[in-house]
Amino acid sequence: MIKSRWFLAALAALTLSGCVSVPDAVKGNSPTPQQDLARVMNAPQLYVGQEARFGGRVVAMHNQQGKTRLEIATVPLDAGARPILGEPSRGRIYAEVNGFLDPVDFNNQLVTVVGPITGAVDGKVGNTPYKFMVMRADGYKRWRVVQQVVMPPQPIDPWMWHGPRPWGWGYGGWGWYNPGPAQVQSVVTE
């Protein structure tokens, strides 16, 4: 009986957590797009034409005739292609998007881009020379950061009815369980 309750609780937790999938906008065509910026920057010419998926914070944008160039400080992505909060930048890239993107909607926002690598160009970060990987962003996804309250772990049911005990049948709780206050954390969402 207790094992079946544990199994049902575990099954409910798995069902509630859901499956993480990459949004269609940044899924791309390759089952394993390139995501290792350090590897690409060691020999960018070897990766020209290969599909890549990178994400991070838009630190600058440049609207040009017919396209917008996003300068992105990249961070690692999770299994759902969302930038992982709190990670340090792995480097910067230029992602070129066809059409006009309004800086009001993208400056300092989290994005993920997918598309072919087109090369590398010299540029600057502040006054420091920097080599940027360049890619054509065939798909992009802007993310939102929201705050959510995370409740501390609770026991399944400390007062549940237990079977025979040395002291007889009855409730088998051990008293009130208070693991501490709830936490507020930031999460990346659609």
Stockholm file with secondary structure:
# STOCKHOLM 1.0

chainA/1-190         MIKSRWFLAALAALTLSGCVSVPDAVKGNSPTPQQDLARVMNAPQLYVGQEARFGGRVVAMHNQQGKTRLEIATVPLDAGARPILGEPSRGRIYAEVNGFLDPVDFNNQLVTVVGPITGAVDGKVGNTPYKFMVMRADGYKRWRVVQQVVMPPQPIDPWMWHGPRPWGWGYGGWGWYNPGPAQVQSVVTE
#=GR chainA/1-190 SS CHHHHHHHHHHHHHHHHCCCCCCGGGTCSCSSCBCCHHHHHHSGGGTTTCEEEEEEEEEEEEEETTEEEEEEEEECBCTTSCBCTTCCCCEEEEEEEESCCCHHHHTTCEEEEEEEEEEEEEEEETTEEEEEEEEECSEEEEEEEEEEEECCCCCSCTTCEECCCTTCSEECCCSCCCCCCCEEEEEEEC
#=GC SS_cons         CHHHHHHHHHHHHHHHHCCCCCCGGGTCSCSSCBCCHHHHHHSGGGTTTCEEEEEEEEEEEEEETTEEEEEEEEECBCTTSCBCTTCCCCEEEEEEEESCCCHHHHTTCEEEEEEEEEEEEEEEETTEEEEEEEEECSEEEEEEEEEEEECCCCCSCTTCEECCCTTCSEECCCSCCCCCCCEEEEEEEC
//
